[in-house]
Amino acid sequence: MAPSSSLPASSRTALQRVFQGLVGLGFVTLLYVAWRVYLVGQALFGACVLLVALGFLFIFGLRRFYFARFIFPGISTMLLFVLFPIFYTIYLGFTNYGSFNLLSFERVTEVLLSAKAVDATTERPFVLVAEGTQYRVFLPEETGGVLSAPLALEGEPEQVAAERVAEAPEGTLSLKEVVQRRNALNALSVVLPDGTELKATGLRKFAAVQPEYELQEDGTLLSHTGAVLTPDPTTGFYRTADGEKVTPGWRTFIGWENFVRIFLSEGIRAPMIQIFTWTLVFATASVLLTFGLGLLLALVLQWPHLRFKTAYRILLILPYAVPAFISILVFRGLFNQNFGEINLILEALFQLRPSWFTDETLARTMILIVNTWLGYPYMMLLAMGFLQSIPQDHQKAAALEGAGVFRVFFSITLPQILPPFLPLLLASFAFNFNNIVLILLLTRGLPDIPGTVIPAGETDILGSFTYRIAFMDSGTQFGLAGAITLLIFVVVSLLAYANFVAMRRATAERLP
């Protein structure tokens, strides 16, 4: 007899069918999402969603993959939101993707073919005349003019014939009323008595319009002036006979060109080397200052004769409790060169008014001061925990042997807390290596480095430098930013590996 807790066979069959239906519905939904993503031009992301859909179907549709049902959500999330952005950014580093190369080749061709050339010799002013619920277009001449047939101006493309009249009609609309009907006027064609077709080229003029380019059988574009544009797939632009690029361009694979620019272009290499050096200095100095100040405060708080320890701990941890972006904006106001409290105090005491945001040395000093303030509470909390794990017998024995405070610290205390601290210090270095929030909110990378061909500042680190190239420059260069990001990714990966090795060694040393 089956256990009483078992479901009847009919109920189990019904539940299985419901489950299969949900699996089928989920699979169809993911397929639809993948198709819609593909239609908007994101084929790579659509392929990732398709892989997730197929994985969902096999894992939840077949019993043999039952074990994978518990890890499938995590794997799918990592694929879509971790691996895909990483590989897509790396891919961009090998393309010319940027503000001048945003479109596909087909779309660029459509844009150029849709361009119109205005024949300046046929330009003539016009006025719009109201006639009941309809309108007429009047093109004045020296005597009389040309008046179109009545039209509705409802926004649909219209072609209307015109005839010559002896005098201008009444009921001319003002410019404001013409502007209100500009969309309908742009879709209007007026055919003169001699067969010339005129279109609106502004709010007050009509002229003959012809296509700027015509597509030839060999794929080139022939301009109305006789110039030939040839597509260049290596650069992603149409080029004239003399090699001049015609915008817009299209996205194309350019191989190692972005990396060649990084290492060979003086306008990019020089500021990047400077920014890389400052990034290393900034990350190293931030770690040393926060570690030193945090450890010092932890040692002070460990002093047995110190009164009001609880109050001091609360006050010293407060910077860690306040969101970093709020503290950064507060410091930006405090360091204001004209009205900041820090300069007001320095001027009152020492007659000094430092240029914190315009002098590169002072700007970097200000960044280190602010970052030390933001980071020392974390190090202090860690140090307080590690200090409590040190056996007091060692310190007492050293004191009995006549060792001083500094000898005890450097010979006993520091060697015992440094191994467990090392992985955390490496993690702090990696974090500060990409700490773009501090840079963008405090200095925005300024002051700028003179003589560069890309946006680069004296206080930029590699992360903020890449962000400015990709999103803040007037001519955004996503491909170049992707190449720099790949280099940053390699450096941070090496740091992560060093962190792993250090953590493994620290763990091995602490085990008996």
Secondary structure as a PSIPRED ss2 file (coil, helix, strand):
# PSIPRED VFORMAT (PSIPRED V4.0)

   1 M C   1.000  0.000  0.000
   2 A C   1.000  0.000  0.000
   3 P C   1.000  0.000  0.000
   4 S C   1.000  0.000  0.000
   5 S C   1.000  0.000  0.000
   6 S C   1.000  0.000  0.000
   7 L C   1.000  0.000  0.000
   8 P C   1.000  0.000  0.000
   9 A H   0.000  1.000  0.000
  10 S H   0.000  1.000  0.000
  11 S H   0.000  1.000  0.000
  12 R H   0.000  1.000  0.000
  13 T H   0.000  1.000  0.000
  14 A H   0.000  1.000  0.000
  15 L H   0.000  1.000  0.000
  16 Q H   0.000  1.000  0.000
  17 R H   0.000  1.000  0.000
  18 V H   0.000  1.000  0.000
  19 F H   0.000  1.000  0.000
  20 Q H   0.000  1.000  0.000
  21 G H   0.000  1.000  0.000
  22 L H   0.000  1.000  0.000
  23 V H   0.000  1.000  0.000
  24 G H   0.000  1.000  0.000
  25 L H   0.000  1.000  0.000
  26 G H   0.000  1.000  0.000
  27 F H   0.000  1.000  0.000
  28 V H   0.000  1.000  0.000
  29 T H   0.000  1.000  0.000
  30 L H   0.000  1.000  0.000
  31 L H   0.000  1.000  0.000
  32 Y H   0.000  1.000  0.000
  33 V H   0.000  1.000  0.000
  34 A H   0.000  1.000  0.000
  35 W H   0.000  1.000  0.000
  36 R H   0.000  1.000  0.000
  37 V H   0.000  1.000  0.000
  38 Y H   0.000  1.000  0.000
  39 L H   0.000  1.000  0.000
  40 V C   1.000  0.000  0.000
  41 G C   1.000  0.000  0.000
  42 Q C   1.000  0.000  0.000
  43 A H   0.000  1.000  0.000
  44 L H   0.000  1.000  0.000
  45 F H   0.000  1.000  0.000
  46 G H   0.000  1.000  0.000
  47 A H   0.000  1.000  0.000
  48 C H   0.000  1.000  0.000
  49 V H   0.000  1.000  0.000
  50 L H   0.000  1.000  0.000
  51 L H   0.000  1.000  0.000
  52 V H   0.000  1.000  0.000
  53 A H   0.000  1.000  0.000
  54 L H   0.000  1.000  0.000
  55 G H   0.000  1.000  0.000
  56 F H   0.000  1.000  0.000
  57 L H   0.000  1.000  0.000
  58 F H   0.000  1.000  0.000
  59 I H   0.000  1.000  0.000
  60 F H   0.000  1.000  0.000
  61 G H   0.000  1.000  0.000
  62 L C   1.000  0.000  0.000
  63 R H   0.000  1.000  0.000
  64 R H   0.000  1.000  0.000
  65 F H   0.000  1.000  0.000
  66 Y H   0.000  1.000  0.000
  67 F H   0.000  1.000  0.000
  68 A H   0.000  1.000  0.000
  69 R H   0.000  1.000  0.000
  70 F C   1.000  0.000  0.000
  71 I C   1.000  0.000  0.000
  72 F H   0.000  1.000  0.000
  73 P H   0.000  1.000  0.000
  74 G H   0.000  1.000  0.000
  75 I H   0.000  1.000  0.000
  76 S H   0.000  1.000  0.000
  77 T H   0.000  1.000  0.000
  78 M H   0.000  1.000  0.000
  79 L H   0.000  1.000  0.000
  80 L H   0.000  1.000  0.000
  81 F H   0.000  1.000  0.000
  82 V H   0.000  1.000  0.000
  83 L H   0.000  1.000  0.000
  84 F H   0.000  1.000  0.000
  85 P H   0.000  1.000  0.000
  86 I H   0.000  1.000  0.000
  87 F H   0.000  1.000  0.000
  88 Y H   0.000  1.000  0.000
  89 T H   0.000  1.000  0.000
  90 I H   0.000  1.000  0.000
  91 Y H   0.000  1.000  0.000
  92 L H   0.000  1.000  0.000
  93 G C   1.000  0.000  0.000
  94 F C   1.000  0.000  0.000
  95 T E   0.000  0.000  1.000
  96 N C   1.000  0.000  0.000
  97 Y C   1.000  0.000  0.000
  98 G E   0.000  0.000  1.000
  99 S C   1.000  0.000  0.000
 100 F C   1.000  0.000  0.000
 101 N E   0.000  0.000  1.000
 102 L C   1.000  0.000  0.000
 103 L E   0.000  0.000  1.000
 104 S C   1.000  0.000  0.000
 105 F H   0.000  1.000  0.000
 106 E H   0.000  1.000  0.000
 107 R H   0.000  1.000  0.000
 108 V H   0.000  1.000  0.000
 109 T H   0.000  1.000  0.000
 110 E H   0.000  1.000  0.000
 111 V H   0.000  1.000  0.000
 112 L H   0.000  1.000  0.000
 113 L H   0.000  1.000  0.000
 114 S H   0.000  1.000  0.000
 115 A C   1.000  0.000  0.000
 116 K E   0.000  0.000  1.000
 117 A E   0.000  0.000  1.000
 118 V E   0.000  0.000  1.000
 119 D C   1.000  0.000  0.000
 120 A H   0.000  1.000  0.000
 121 T H   0.000  1.000  0.000
 122 T H   0.000  1.000  0.000
 123 E C   1.000  0.000  0.000
 124 R E   0.000  0.000  1.000
 125 P E   0.000  0.000  1.000
 126 F C   1.000  0.000  0.000
 127 V E   0.000  0.000  1.000
 128 L E   0.000  0.000  1.000
 129 V E   0.000  0.000  1.000
 130 A E   0.000  0.000  1.000
 131 E E   0.000  0.000  1.000
 132 G C   1.000  0.000  0.000
 133 T C   1.000  0.000  0.000
 134 Q E   0.000  0.000  1.000
 135 Y E   0.000  0.000  1.000
 136 R E   0.000  0.000  1.000
 137 V E   0.000  0.000  1.000
 138 F E   0.000  0.000  1.000
 139 L E   0.000  0.000  1.000
 140 P E   0.000  0.000  1.000
 141 E C   1.000  0.000  0.000
 142 E C   1.000  0.000  0.000
 143 T C   1.000  0.000  0.000
 144 G C   1.000  0.000  0.000
 145 G E   0.000  0.000  1.000
 146 V E   0.000  0.000  1.000
 147 L E   0.000  0.000  1.000
 148 S E   0.000  0.000  1.000
 149 A C   1.000  0.000  0.000
 150 P C   1.000  0.000  0.000
 151 L E   0.000  0.000  1.000
 152 A C   1.000  0.000  0.000
 153 L C   1.000  0.000  0.000
 154 E C   1.000  0.000  0.000
 155 G C   1.000  0.000  0.000
 156 E C   1.000  0.000  0.000
 157 P C   1.000  0.000  0.000
 158 E E   0.000  0.000  1.000
 159 Q E   0.000  0.000  1.000
 160 V E   0.000  0.000  1.000
 161 A E   0.000  0.000  1.000
 162 A E   0.000  0.000  1.000
 163 E E   0.000  0.000  1.000
 164 R E   0.000  0.000  1.000
 165 V E   0.000  0.000  1.000
 166 A C   1.000  0.000  0.000
 167 E C   1.000  0.000  0.000
 168 A C   1.000  0.000  0.000
 169 P C   1.000  0.000  0.000
 170 E C   1.000  0.000  0.000
 171 G C   1.000  0.000  0.000
 172 T E   0.000  0.000  1.000
 173 L C   1.000  0.000  0.000
 174 S C   1.000  0.000  0.000
 175 L H   0.000  1.000  0.000
 176 K H   0.000  1.000  0.000
 177 E H   0.000  1.000  0.000
 178 V H   0.000  1.000  0.000
 179 V H   0.000  1.000  0.000
 180 Q H   0.000  1.000  0.000
 181 R C   1.000  0.000  0.000
 182 R H   0.000  1.000  0.000
 183 N H   0.000  1.000  0.000
 184 A H   0.000  1.000  0.000
 185 L H   0.000  1.000  0.000
 186 N H   0.000  1.000  0.000
 187 A C   1.000  0.000  0.000
 188 L E   0.000  0.000  1.000
 189 S E   0.000  0.000  1.000
 190 V E   0.000  0.000  1.000
 191 V E   0.000  0.000  1.000
 192 L C   1.000  0.000  0.000
 193 P C   1.000  0.000  0.000
 194 D C   1.000  0.000  0.000
 195 G C   1.000  0.000  0.000
 196 T C   1.000  0.000  0.000
 197 E E   0.000  0.000  1.000
 198 L E   0.000  0.000  1.000
 199 K E   0.000  0.000  1.000
 200 A E   0.000  0.000  1.000
 201 T C   1.000  0.000  0.000
 202 G C   1.000  0.000  0.000
 203 L C   1.000  0.000  0.000
 204 R C   1.000  0.000  0.000
 205 K E   0.000  0.000  1.000
 206 F E   0.000  0.000  1.000
 207 A E   0.000  0.000  1.000
 208 A C   1.000  0.000  0.000
 209 V E   0.000  0.000  1.000
 210 Q E   0.000  0.000  1.000
 211 P E   0.000  0.000  1.000
 212 E C   1.000  0.000  0.000
 213 Y E   0.000  0.000  1.000
 214 E E   0.000  0.000  1.000
 215 L E   0.000  0.000  1.000
 216 Q C   1.000  0.000  0.000
 217 E C   1.000  0.000  0.000
 218 D C   1.000  0.000  0.000
 219 G C   1.000  0.000  0.000
 220 T C   1.000  0.000  0.000
 221 L E   0.000  0.000  1.000
 222 L E   0.000  0.000  1.000
 223 S E   0.000  0.000  1.000
 224 H C   1.000  0.000  0.000
 225 T C   1.000  0.000  0.000
 226 G C   1.000  0.000  0.000
 227 A C   1.000  0.000  0.000
 228 V E   0.000  0.000  1.000
 229 L E   0.000  0.000  1.000
 230 T E   0.000  0.000  1.000
 231 P E   0.000  0.000  1.000
 232 D E   0.000  0.000  1.000
 233 P C   1.000  0.000  0.000
 234 T C   1.000  0.000  0.000
 235 T C   1.000  0.000  0.000
 236 G C   1.000  0.000  0.000
 237 F E   0.000  0.000  1.000
 238 Y E   0.000  0.000  1.000
 239 R E   0.000  0.000  1.000
 240 T C   1.000  0.000  0.000
 241 A C   1.000  0.000  0.000
 242 D C   1.000  0.000  0.000
 243 G C   1.000  0.000  0.000
 244 E C   1.000  0.000  0.000
 245 K E   0.000  0.000  1.000
 246 V E   0.000  0.000  1.000
 247 T C   1.000  0.000  0.000
 248 P C   1.000  0.000  0.000
 249 G C   1.000  0.000  0.000
 250 W E   0.000  0.000  1.000
 251 R C   1.000  0.000  0.000
 252 T C   1.000  0.000  0.000
 253 F E   0.000  0.000  1.000
 254 I C   1.000  0.000  0.000
 255 G C   1.000  0.000  0.000
 256 W C   1.000  0.000  0.000
 257 E H   0.000  1.000  0.000
 258 N H   0.000  1.000  0.000
 259 F H   0.000  1.000  0.000
 260 V H   0.000  1.000  0.000
 261 R H   0.000  1.000  0.000
 262 I H   0.000  1.000  0.000
 263 F H   0.000  1.000  0.000
 264 L H   0.000  1.000  0.000
 265 S C   1.000  0.000  0.000
 266 E H   0.000  1.000  0.000
 267 G H   0.000  1.000  0.000
 268 I H   0.000  1.000  0.000
 269 R H   0.000  1.000  0.000
 270 A H   0.000  1.000  0.000
 271 P H   0.000  1.000  0.000
 272 M H   0.000  1.000  0.000
 273 I H   0.000  1.000  0.000
 274 Q H   0.000  1.000  0.000
 275 I H   0.000  1.000  0.000
 276 F H   0.000  1.000  0.000
 277 T H   0.000  1.000  0.000
 278 W H   0.000  1.000  0.000
 279 T H   0.000  1.000  0.000
 280 L H   0.000  1.000  0.000
 281 V H   0.000  1.000  0.000
 282 F H   0.000  1.000  0.000
 283 A H   0.000  1.000  0.000
 284 T H   0.000  1.000  0.000
 285 A H   0.000  1.000  0.000
 286 S H   0.000  1.000  0.000
 287 V H   0.000  1.000  0.000
 288 L H   0.000  1.000  0.000
 289 L H   0.000  1.000  0.000
 290 T H   0.000  1.000  0.000
 291 F H   0.000  1.000  0.000
 292 G H   0.000  1.000  0.000
 293 L H   0.000  1.000  0.000
 294 G H   0.000  1.000  0.000
 295 L H   0.000  1.000  0.000
 296 L H   0.000  1.000  0.000
 297 L H   0.000  1.000  0.000
 298 A H   0.000  1.000  0.000
 299 L H   0.000  1.000  0.000
 300 V H   0.000  1.000  0.000
 301 L H   0.000  1.000  0.000
 302 Q C   1.000  0.000  0.000
 303 W C   1.000  0.000  0.000
 304 P C   1.000  0.000  0.000
 305 H C   1.000  0.000  0.000
 306 L C   1.000  0.000  0.000
 307 R C   1.000  0.000  0.000
 308 F C   1.000  0.000  0.000
 309 K H   0.000  1.000  0.000
 310 T H   0.000  1.000  0.000
 311 A H   0.000  1.000  0.000
 312 Y H   0.000  1.000  0.000
 313 R H   0.000  1.000  0.000
 314 I H   0.000  1.000  0.000
 315 L H   0.000  1.000  0.000
 316 L H   0.000  1.000  0.000
 317 I H   0.000  1.000  0.000
 318 L H   0.000  1.000  0.000
 319 P H   0.000  1.000  0.000
 320 Y H   0.000  1.000  0.000
 321 A H   0.000  1.000  0.000
 322 V C   1.000  0.000  0.000
 323 P C   1.000  0.000  0.000
 324 A H   0.000  1.000  0.000
 325 F H   0.000  1.000  0.000
 326 I H   0.000  1.000  0.000
 327 S H   0.000  1.000  0.000
 328 I H   0.000  1.000  0.000
 329 L H   0.000  1.000  0.000
 330 V H   0.000  1.000  0.000
 331 F H   0.000  1.000  0.000
 332 R H   0.000  1.000  0.000
 333 G H   0.000  1.000  0.000
 334 L H   0.000  1.000  0.000
 335 F C   1.000  0.000  0.000
 336 N C   1.000  0.000  0.000
 337 Q C   1.000  0.000  0.000
 338 N C   1.000  0.000  0.000
 339 F C   1.000  0.000  0.000
 340 G C   1.000  0.000  0.000
 341 E H   0.000  1.000  0.000
 342 I H   0.000  1.000  0.000
 343 N H   0.000  1.000  0.000
 344 L H   0.000  1.000  0.000
 345 I H   0.000  1.000  0.000
 346 L H   0.000  1.000  0.000
 347 E H   0.000  1.000  0.000
 348 A H   0.000  1.000  0.000
 349 L H   0.000  1.000  0.000
 350 F H   0.000  1.000  0.000
 351 Q C   1.000  0.000  0.000
 352 L C   1.000  0.000  0.000
 353 R C   1.000  0.000  0.000
 354 P C   1.000  0.000  0.000
 355 S C   1.000  0.000  0.000
 356 W C   1.000  0.000  0.000
 357 F C   1.000  0.000  0.000
 358 T C   1.000  0.000  0.000
 359 D C   1.000  0.000  0.000
 360 E H   0.000  1.000  0.000
 361 T H   0.000  1.000  0.000
 362 L H   0.000  1.000  0.000
 363 A H   0.000  1.000  0.000
 364 R H   0.000  1.000  0.000
 365 T H   0.000  1.000  0.000
 366 M H   0.000  1.000  0.000
 367 I H   0.000  1.000  0.000
 368 L H   0.000  1.000  0.000
 369 I H   0.000  1.000  0.000
 370 V H   0.000  1.000  0.000
 371 N H   0.000  1.000  0.000
 372 T H   0.000  1.000  0.000
 373 W H   0.000  1.000  0.000
 374 L H   0.000  1.000  0.000
 375 G H   0.000  1.000  0.000
 376 Y H   0.000  1.000  0.000
 377 P H   0.000  1.000  0.000
 378 Y H   0.000  1.000  0.000
 379 M H   0.000  1.000  0.000
 380 M H   0.000  1.000  0.000
 381 L H   0.000  1.000  0.000
 382 L H   0.000  1.000  0.000
 383 A H   0.000  1.000  0.000
 384 M H   0.000  1.000  0.000
 385 G H   0.000  1.000  0.000
 386 F H   0.000  1.000  0.000
 387 L H   0.000  1.000  0.000
 388 Q H   0.000  1.000  0.000
 389 S C   1.000  0.000  0.000
 390 I C   1.000  0.000  0.000
 391 P C   1.000  0.000  0.000
 392 Q H   0.000  1.000  0.000
 393 D H   0.000  1.000  0.000
 394 H H   0.000  1.000  0.000
 395 Q H   0.000  1.000  0.000
 396 K H   0.000  1.000  0.000
 397 A H   0.000  1.000  0.000
 398 A H   0.000  1.000  0.000
 399 A H   0.000  1.000  0.000
 400 L H   0.000  1.000  0.000
 401 E C   1.000  0.000  0.000
 402 G C   1.000  0.000  0.000
 403 A C   1.000  0.000  0.000
 404 G C   1.000  0.000  0.000
 405 V H   0.000  1.000  0.000
 406 F H   0.000  1.000  0.000
 407 R H   0.000  1.000  0.000
 408 V H   0.000  1.000  0.000
 409 F H   0.000  1.000  0.000
 410 F H   0.000  1.000  0.000
 411 S H   0.000  1.000  0.000
 412 I H   0.000  1.000  0.000
 413 T H   0.000  1.000  0.000
 414 L H   0.000  1.000  0.000
 415 P H   0.000  1.000  0.000
 416 Q H   0.000  1.000  0.000
 417 I H   0.000  1.000  0.000
 418 L H   0.000  1.000  0.000
 419 P H   0.000  1.000  0.000
 420 P H   0.000  1.000  0.000
 421 F H   0.000  1.000  0.000
 422 L H   0.000  1.000  0.000
 423 P H   0.000  1.000  0.000
 424 L H   0.000  1.000  0.000
 425 L H   0.000  1.000  0.000
 426 L H   0.000  1.000  0.000
 427 A H   0.000  1.000  0.000
 428 S H   0.000  1.000  0.000
 429 F H   0.000  1.000  0.000
 430 A H   0.000  1.000  0.000
 431 F H   0.000  1.000  0.000
 432 N H   0.000  1.000  0.000
 433 F H   0.000  1.000  0.000
 434 N C   1.000  0.000  0.000
 435 N C   1.000  0.000  0.000
 436 I H   0.000  1.000  0.000
 437 V H   0.000  1.000  0.000
 438 L H   0.000  1.000  0.000
 439 I H   0.000  1.000  0.000
 440 L H   0.000  1.000  0.000
 441 L H   0.000  1.000  0.000
 442 L H   0.000  1.000  0.000
 443 T C   1.000  0.000  0.000
 444 R C   1.000  0.000  0.000
 445 G C   1.000  0.000  0.000
 446 L C   1.000  0.000  0.000
 447 P C   1.000  0.000  0.000
 448 D E   0.000  0.000  1.000
 449 I C   1.000  0.000  0.000
 450 P C   1.000  0.000  0.000
 451 G C   1.000  0.000  0.000
 452 T C   1.000  0.000  0.000
 453 V C   1.000  0.000  0.000
 454 I C   1.000  0.000  0.000
 455 P C   1.000  0.000  0.000
 456 A C   1.000  0.000  0.000
 457 G E   0.000  0.000  1.000
 458 E C   1.000  0.000  0.000
 459 T C   1.000  0.000  0.000
 460 D C   1.000  0.000  0.000
 461 I C   1.000  0.000  0.000
 462 L H   0.000  1.000  0.000
 463 G H   0.000  1.000  0.000
 464 S H   0.000  1.000  0.000
 465 F H   0.000  1.000  0.000
 466 T H   0.000  1.000  0.000
 467 Y H   0.000  1.000  0.000
 468 R H   0.000  1.000  0.000
 469 I H   0.000  1.000  0.000
 470 A H   0.000  1.000  0.000
 471 F H   0.000  1.000  0.000
 472 M H   0.000  1.000  0.000
 473 D C   1.000  0.000  0.000
 474 S C   1.000  0.000  0.000
 475 G C   1.000  0.000  0.000
 476 T C   1.000  0.000  0.000
 477 Q C   1.000  0.000  0.000
 478 F H   0.000  1.000  0.000
 479 G H   0.000  1.000  0.000
 480 L H   0.000  1.000  0.000
 481 A H   0.000  1.000  0.000
 482 G H   0.000  1.000  0.000
 483 A H   0.000  1.000  0.000
 484 I H   0.000  1.000  0.000
 485 T H   0.000  1.000  0.000
 486 L H   0.000  1.000  0.000
 487 L H   0.000  1.000  0.000
 488 I H   0.000  1.000  0.000
 489 F H   0.000  1.000  0.000
 490 V H   0.000  1.000  0.000
 491 V H   0.000  1.000  0.000
 492 V H   0.000  1.000  0.000
 493 S H   0.000  1.000  0.000
 494 L H   0.000  1.000  0.000
 495 L H   0.000  1.000  0.000
 496 A H   0.000  1.000  0.000
 497 Y H   0.000  1.000  0.000
 498 A H   0.000  1.000  0.000
 499 N H   0.000  1.000  0.000
 500 F H   0.000  1.000  0.000
 501 V H   0.000  1.000  0.000
 502 A H   0.000  1.000  0.000
 503 M H   0.000  1.000  0.000
 504 R H   0.000  1.000  0.000
 505 R H   0.000  1.000  0.000
 506 A H   0.000  1.000  0.000
 507 T H   0.000  1.000  0.000
 508 A H   0.000  1.000  0.000
 509 E H   0.000  1.000  0.000
 510 R H   0.000  1.000  0.000
 511 L C   1.000  0.000  0.000
 512 P C   1.000  0.000  0.000
